[in-house]
Amino acid sequence: MICARYPTACVAGAAATCRLLGGCELPDDPYWNEATDGESCPANPPDIDDYNDPDNLPDGWDWRGNGDPGSREGAYHNPTTGESLHDDRTHPPGRDPHTTYTDPSGTRWDNFGDGWTKQ
């Protein structure tokens, strides 16, 4: 899957790289880039590392939830775009640690450390 191997090639603004790699078609929907193998990837997913410090979040993002910022009991949220990022890297046994991203269209994606996969 092109998004797992080349995640930055499947983001908005990287169309030339994506075409060079031969892995993405660019449909009219601004939130998507589809890989030619039929897999999809989010157009502009946040960089997970930008959320390691709850006191220094990217502009427009805040914490919503019952737990401490960054815990499993909540998510970072961007009220302007509708995006959210849920850290599940401490997921209990039964599912591997991951991060879940909800894009502006409401589609959810998981990242187990090897790129984004649609739920």
Backbone as a chain_set.jsonl record, in Angstrom:
{"seq": "MICARYPTACVAGAAATCRLLGGCELPDDPYWNEATDGESCPANPPDIDDYNDPDNLPDGWDWRGNGDPGSREGAYHNPTTGESLHDDRTHPPGRDPHTTYTDPSGTRWDNFGDGWTKQ", "coords": {"N": [[0.844, -1.171, 0.0], [0.669, 2.118, -0.915], [0.4, 4.292, 0.87], [1.318, 3.365, 3.307], [3.96, 2.756, 2.762], [5.002, 5.134, 1.686], [4.081, 7.552, 3.254], [4.16, 10.392, 3.209], [3.906, 10.907, 0.552], [1.287, 10.715, -0.057], [-0.124, 12.906, 0.79], [-1.883, 16.046, 0.772], [-0.581, 18.5, -1.423], [1.638, 17.122, -2.124], [1.439, 16.078, -4.611], [3.009, 15.922, -6.94], [5.199, 14.346, -6.153], [3.823, 12.064, -5.505], [2.765, 11.301, -7.992], [5.162, 10.834, -9.312], [6.062, 8.602, -7.956], [4.154, 6.935, -8.827], [1.864, 6.17, -7.466], [-0.567, 7.397, -6.647], [-3.846, 8.584, -7.346], [-5.553, 11.601, -7.949], [-8.466, 12.471, -6.814], [-11.475, 14.551, -7.06], [-12.406, 15.188, -4.504], [-11.327, 17.076, -1.81], [-10.287, 15.974, 0.537], [-9.07, 13.537, 0.115], [-6.647, 11.294, -1.223], [-6.29, 8.766, -3.447], [-4.729, 5.652, -3.554], [-3.436, 3.8, -6.308], [-3.844, 1.092, -6.057], [-6.284, 0.747, -4.976], [-6.46, 1.218, -2.297], [-6.958, 3.709, 0.213], [-5.894, 6.854, 1.575], [-5.542, 9.296, 4.197], [-5.751, 12.738, 3.266], [-4.283, 14.841, 4.464], [-2.944, 14.068, 7.029], [-2.365, 14.631, 10.547], [0.886, 15.146, 12.032], [1.891, 12.777, 14.186], [3.853, 13.086, 16.141], [3.697, 15.772, 16.804], [1.97, 15.964, 18.885], [2.935, 15.064, 21.243], [3.575, 16.698, 23.363], [1.389, 18.061, 25.435], [1.208, 20.709, 26.208], [2.065, 22.177, 24.114], [0.611, 22.281, 21.57], [-0.288, 21.966, 18.057], [-1.555, 24.867, 16.292], [-5.0, 25.602, 16.708], [-5.84, 23.184, 17.746], [-7.171, 21.317, 20.488], [-7.629, 19.718, 23.73], [-10.012, 17.233, 24.42], [-11.882, 15.454, 26.66], [-12.172, 13.046, 29.386], [-9.927, 12.239, 30.716], [-6.431, 12.935, 31.533], [-4.65, 15.218, 29.364], [-3.581, 13.658, 26.415], [-4.044, 11.112, 27.27], [-5.707, 7.863, 27.085], [-8.32, 8.412, 27.461], [-9.811, 10.339, 25.924], [-9.36, 12.817, 23.313], [-7.338, 14.691, 21.022], [-8.569, 17.565, 19.444], [-9.73, 19.392, 16.629], [-11.725, 21.981, 16.373], [-12.377, 23.618, 14.236], [-11.898, 22.213, 11.841], [-12.992, 19.751, 12.364], [-11.472, 17.532, 12.765], [-9.921, 14.847, 14.62], [-7.637, 13.338, 16.96], [-6.726, 10.445, 18.453], [-4.921, 8.978, 20.95], [-3.942, 5.787, 21.239], [-1.866, 4.241, 22.068], [-1.399, 2.852, 24.315], [-3.084, 0.747, 24.345], [-5.133, -1.832, 25.676], [-4.452, -5.44, 25.918], [-5.349, -7.354, 23.042], [-5.704, -5.689, 20.962], [-3.361, -4.119, 18.884], [-1.085, -1.476, 19.897], [-1.864, 1.852, 18.824], [-2.665, 4.84, 16.915], [-5.546, 6.76, 16.416], [-6.994, 8.586, 13.86], [-9.39, 10.953, 12.925], [-10.63, 12.208, 10.035], [-11.533, 15.334, 8.281], [-13.881, 14.631, 6.914], [-15.041, 12.764, 8.483], [-14.141, 10.19, 8.348], [-12.409, 7.464, 9.742], [-9.074, 6.571, 10.674], [-6.408, 4.33, 11.33], [-3.165, 4.169, 12.777], [-0.577, 2.095, 13.125], [2.051, 2.467, 13.421], [3.152, 2.098, 10.97], [2.103, 3.599, 8.921], [-1.021, 5.011, 7.681], [-4.17, 3.388, 7.949], [-7.332, 2.741, 6.7], [-10.196, 2.473, 8.765]], "CA": [[0.0, 0.0, 0.0], [1.527, 3.295, -1.074], [0.338, 5.166, 2.043], [2.152, 2.791, 4.357], [5.365, 2.832, 2.373], [5.362, 6.514, 1.394], [2.958, 8.327, 3.762], [4.18, 11.796, 2.803], [3.561, 11.004, -0.862], [-0.162, 10.687, -0.179], [-0.734, 14.045, 1.454], [-2.138, 17.197, -0.091], [0.618, 19.273, -1.676], [2.72, 16.242, -2.558], [0.925, 15.403, -5.8], [4.086, 15.633, -7.889], [5.922, 13.192, -5.627], [2.928, 10.921, -5.606], [2.736, 10.881, -9.399], [6.481, 10.299, -9.62], [6.092, 7.255, -7.398], [3.155, 6.147, -9.539], [1.001, 5.526, -6.507], [-1.802, 8.051, -6.24], [-4.711, 9.348, -8.234], [-6.044, 12.716, -7.17], [-9.861, 12.737, -7.11], [-11.946, 15.904, -6.798], [-12.63, 15.382, -3.08], [-10.081, 17.638, -1.275], [-9.799, 15.262, 1.714], [-8.577, 12.209, -0.216], [-5.796, 10.87, -2.322], [-6.443, 7.318, -3.503], [-3.642, 4.895, -4.157], [-3.937, 3.08, -7.477], [-4.195, -0.287, -5.732], [-7.614, 0.754, -4.388], [-6.381, 1.652, -0.903], [-7.061, 5.155, 0.38], [-5.152, 7.411, 2.695], [-5.986, 10.654, 4.476], [-5.042, 13.718, 2.452], [-3.349, 15.668, 5.227], [-3.002, 13.64, 8.427], [-1.43, 15.338, 11.42], [2.108, 14.452, 12.437], [1.635, 12.279, 15.535], [4.868, 13.617, 17.06], [3.321, 17.126, 17.205], [1.015, 15.876, 19.987], [3.594, 14.455, 22.402], [3.616, 17.686, 24.442], [0.061, 18.67, 25.49], [1.306, 22.156, 26.427], [2.584, 22.811, 22.9], [-0.139, 21.675, 20.461], [-0.417, 22.782, 16.849], [-2.63, 25.858, 16.331], [-6.351, 25.158, 16.412], [-6.133, 21.889, 18.38], [-7.299, 21.312, 21.938], [-7.905, 18.412, 24.322], [-11.371, 16.972, 24.87], [-11.986, 14.138, 27.263], [-12.233, 12.951, 30.843], [-8.601, 11.963, 31.254], [-5.381, 13.924, 31.323], [-4.283, 15.36, 27.959], [-2.738, 12.604, 25.864], [-4.42, 9.789, 27.764], [-6.66, 7.111, 26.259], [-9.675, 8.838, 27.802], [-10.097, 11.583, 25.24], [-8.689, 12.991, 22.019], [-7.068, 16.041, 20.568], [-9.653, 17.908, 18.532], [-9.667, 20.673, 15.937], [-13.121, 22.314, 16.144], [-12.552, 24.29, 12.94], [-11.914, 21.232, 10.746], [-13.688, 18.535, 12.772], [-10.503, 16.436, 12.898], [-9.511, 14.455, 15.968], [-6.513, 12.406, 17.045], [-6.853, 9.685, 19.701], [-3.719, 8.182, 21.233], [-4.263, 4.47, 21.79], [-0.609, 3.496, 22.096], [-1.404, 2.019, 25.516], [-4.286, -0.078, 24.211], [-5.026, -3.113, 26.385], [-4.293, -6.615, 25.058], [-6.451, -7.648, 22.143], [-5.485, -4.84, 19.794], [-2.028, -3.526, 18.958], [-1.041, -0.036, 20.132], [-2.074, 2.613, 17.595], [-3.262, 6.165, 17.009], [-6.691, 6.877, 15.519], [-7.225, 9.931, 13.314], [-10.653, 11.163, 12.23], [-10.402, 13.307, 9.092], [-12.64, 16.284, 8.224], [-15.104, 14.035, 6.374], [-15.539, 11.826, 9.482], [-13.541, 8.87, 8.147], [-11.42, 7.138, 10.778], [-7.845, 5.923, 10.216], [-5.517, 3.852, 12.382], [-1.746, 4.101, 12.467], [0.09, 1.166, 14.032], [3.467, 2.764, 13.298], [3.625, 1.839, 9.611], [1.274, 4.354, 7.991], [-2.455, 5.087, 7.976], [-5.043, 2.381, 7.38], [-8.733, 3.09, 6.911], [-10.902, 1.528, 9.634]], "C": [[0.891, 1.236, 0.0], [1.523, 4.184, 0.164], [1.196, 4.646, 3.179], [3.624, 2.95, 4.02], [5.838, 4.265, 2.196], [4.276, 7.453, 1.922], [2.979, 9.781, 3.328], [3.85, 11.973, 1.334], [2.058, 11.06, -1.07], [-0.82, 11.827, 0.568], [-0.927, 15.176, 0.46], [-0.853, 18.001, -0.237], [1.78, 18.427, -2.137], [2.319, 15.494, -3.821], [2.041, 15.036, -6.778], [4.889, 14.417, -7.44], [5.098, 11.935, -5.796], [2.884, 10.397, -7.04], [4.063, 10.259, -9.809], [6.604, 8.859, -9.119], [5.081, 6.345, -8.073], [2.127, 5.529, -8.625], [-0.318, 6.178, -6.205], [-2.531, 8.664, -7.425], [-5.29, 10.457, -7.384], [-7.486, 13.029, -7.548], [-10.256, 14.16, -6.727], [-12.136, 16.202, -5.319], [-11.332, 15.877, -2.44], [-9.512, 16.888, -0.09], [-9.118, 13.947, 1.378], [-7.529, 12.244, -1.31], [-5.914, 9.362, -2.337], [-5.236, 6.69, -4.164], [-4.225, 4.048, -5.287], [-4.306, 1.638, -7.181], [-5.561, -0.37, -5.047], [-7.622, 1.119, -2.916], [-6.484, 3.177, -0.882], [-6.207, 5.592, 1.55], [-5.645, 8.816, 2.958], [-5.129, 11.661, 3.729], [-3.996, 14.491, 3.232], [-3.382, 15.275, 6.704], [-2.026, 14.429, 9.289], [-0.199, 14.48, 11.705], [1.936, 14.062, 13.902], [2.613, 12.878, 16.544], [4.545, 15.028, 17.537], [2.417, 17.139, 18.435], [1.604, 15.226, 21.231], [3.634, 15.384, 23.605], [2.279, 18.418, 24.491], [0.086, 20.179, 25.715], [1.77, 22.902, 25.178], [1.939, 22.173, 21.673], [-0.099, 22.561, 19.225], [-1.62, 23.732, 16.98], [-3.971, 25.236, 15.962], [-6.761, 23.861, 17.076], [-6.256, 22.073, 19.884], [-7.625, 19.899, 22.409], [-9.367, 18.344, 24.734], [-11.419, 15.567, 25.436], [-11.998, 14.202, 28.768], [-10.87, 12.748, 31.473], [-7.648, 13.123, 31.041], [-5.069, 14.029, 29.839], [-3.286, 14.294, 27.522], [-3.102, 11.215, 26.323], [-5.394, 9.118, 26.796], [-8.087, 7.618, 26.431], [-9.991, 10.211, 27.236], [-9.354, 11.641, 23.92], [-8.345, 14.456, 21.824], [-8.075, 16.345, 19.466], [-9.384, 19.271, 17.905], [-11.101, 21.067, 15.594], [-13.376, 23.002, 14.804], [-12.7, 23.292, 11.808], [-12.721, 19.983, 11.067], [-12.764, 17.339, 12.929], [-10.292, 16.095, 14.374], [-8.397, 13.421, 15.883], [-6.552, 11.77, 18.425], [-5.64, 8.778, 19.856], [-4.133, 6.885, 21.913], [-3.013, 3.605, 21.83], [-0.464, 2.677, 23.37], [-2.645, 1.129, 25.516], [-4.095, -1.388, 24.96], [-4.873, -4.28, 25.424], [-5.563, -6.898, 24.252], [-6.386, -6.8, 20.878], [-4.129, -4.173, 19.961], [-2.118, -2.029, 19.249], [-1.135, 0.721, 18.804], [-2.558, 4.02, 17.928], [-4.403, 6.203, 16.013], [-6.888, 8.344, 15.151], [-8.583, 9.945, 12.632], [-10.473, 12.388, 11.348], [-11.626, 14.224, 9.014], [-13.95, 15.703, 7.669], [-15.719, 13.029, 7.351], [-14.995, 10.416, 9.34], [-12.442, 8.667, 9.18], [-10.286, 6.301, 10.197], [-7.046, 5.479, 11.415], [-4.087, 3.854, 11.865], [-1.086, 3.251, 13.549], [1.606, 1.34, 13.97], [4.011, 2.552, 11.903], [2.777, 2.532, 8.556], [-0.204, 4.228, 8.341], [-3.236, 4.015, 7.22], [-6.489, 2.763, 7.709], [-9.397, 2.03, 7.78], [-12.014, 0.829, 8.881]], "O": [[1.775, 1.365, 0.846], [2.551, 4.781, 0.483], [1.748, 5.438, 3.943], [4.439, 3.245, 4.894], [6.982, 4.575, 2.53], [3.6, 8.099, 1.121], [1.918, 10.36, 3.096], [3.543, 13.086, 0.906], [1.6, 11.417, -2.156], [-1.986, 11.714, 0.946], [-0.236, 15.259, -0.555], [-0.113, 18.164, 0.733], [2.821, 18.969, -2.511], [2.809, 14.392, -4.071], [2.016, 13.96, -7.375], [5.221, 13.555, -8.254], [5.608, 10.881, -6.179], [2.958, 9.19, -7.268], [4.096, 9.282, -10.557], [7.185, 8.008, -9.792], [5.137, 5.126, -7.916], [1.565, 4.482, -8.945], [-1.15, 5.554, -5.544], [-1.926, 9.183, -8.363], [-5.498, 10.257, -6.187], [-7.721, 13.772, -8.501], [-9.46, 14.891, -6.137], [-12.037, 17.36, -4.912], [-10.321, 15.179, -2.511], [-8.361, 17.124, 0.277], [-8.62, 13.283, 2.287], [-7.534, 13.105, -2.19], [-5.658, 8.726, -1.314], [-4.78, 7.147, -5.212], [-5.381, 3.631, -5.22], [-5.012, 1.013, -7.972], [-5.955, -1.441, -4.587], [-8.692, 1.312, -2.34], [-6.133, 3.844, -1.854], [-5.846, 4.788, 2.409], [-6.123, 9.478, 2.037], [-3.924, 11.467, 3.575], [-2.92, 14.77, 2.704], [-3.805, 16.07, 7.543], [-0.973, 14.848, 8.81], [-0.246, 13.252, 11.628], [1.847, 14.934, 14.767], [2.236, 13.148, 17.684], [5.06, 15.453, 18.571], [2.126, 18.207, 18.975], [0.877, 14.876, 22.162], [3.717, 14.921, 24.743], [2.043, 19.309, 23.675], [-0.903, 20.859, 25.445], [1.858, 24.13, 25.187], [2.629, 21.594, 20.834], [0.102, 23.771, 19.332], [-2.58, 23.433, 17.69], [-4.065, 24.445, 15.023], [-7.923, 23.468, 16.982], [-5.542, 22.877, 20.483], [-7.863, 19.0, 21.602], [-9.898, 19.284, 25.327], [-11.04, 14.605, 24.768], [-11.854, 15.271, 29.36], [-10.68, 13.055, 32.65], [-8.0, 14.147, 30.456], [-5.201, 13.042, 29.115], [-2.275, 14.063, 28.185], [-2.544, 10.233, 25.833], [-5.844, 9.723, 25.823], [-8.964, 7.289, 25.633], [-10.385, 11.125, 27.96], [-8.79, 10.646, 23.464], [-8.983, 15.342, 22.391], [-8.393, 15.479, 18.652], [-8.877, 20.183, 18.559], [-11.657, 20.55, 14.625], [-14.497, 22.961, 14.297], [-13.523, 23.483, 10.913], [-13.096, 19.235, 10.164], [-13.234, 16.234, 13.201], [-10.463, 16.938, 15.255], [-8.238, 12.728, 14.878], [-6.43, 12.455, 19.44], [-5.368, 7.926, 19.011], [-4.622, 6.9, 23.043], [-3.083, 2.389, 21.651], [0.478, 1.895, 23.503], [-3.184, 0.804, 26.574], [-3.024, -1.992, 24.895], [-5.137, -4.13, 24.231], [-6.684, -6.705, 24.724], [-6.952, -7.164, 19.847], [-3.787, -3.715, 21.051], [-3.104, -1.383, 18.895], [-0.57, 0.3, 17.795], [-2.824, 4.339, 19.087], [-4.255, 5.733, 14.885], [-6.941, 9.22, 16.014], [-8.895, 9.049, 11.847], [-10.196, 13.48, 11.844], [-12.654, 13.923, 9.619], [-15.021, 16.247, 7.938], [-16.796, 12.495, 7.087], [-15.347, 9.535, 10.125], [-11.652, 9.569, 9.458], [-10.503, 5.439, 9.346], [-7.006, 6.183, 12.424], [-3.827, 3.583, 10.693], [-1.039, 3.628, 14.72], [2.355, 0.469, 14.412], [5.193, 2.791, 11.656], [2.74, 2.09, 7.408], [-0.583, 3.43, 9.198], [-3.007, 3.765, 6.037], [-6.817, 3.067, 8.856], [-9.196, 0.834, 7.57], [-12.718, -0.003, 9.453]]}, "num_chains": 1, "name": "protein.A"}
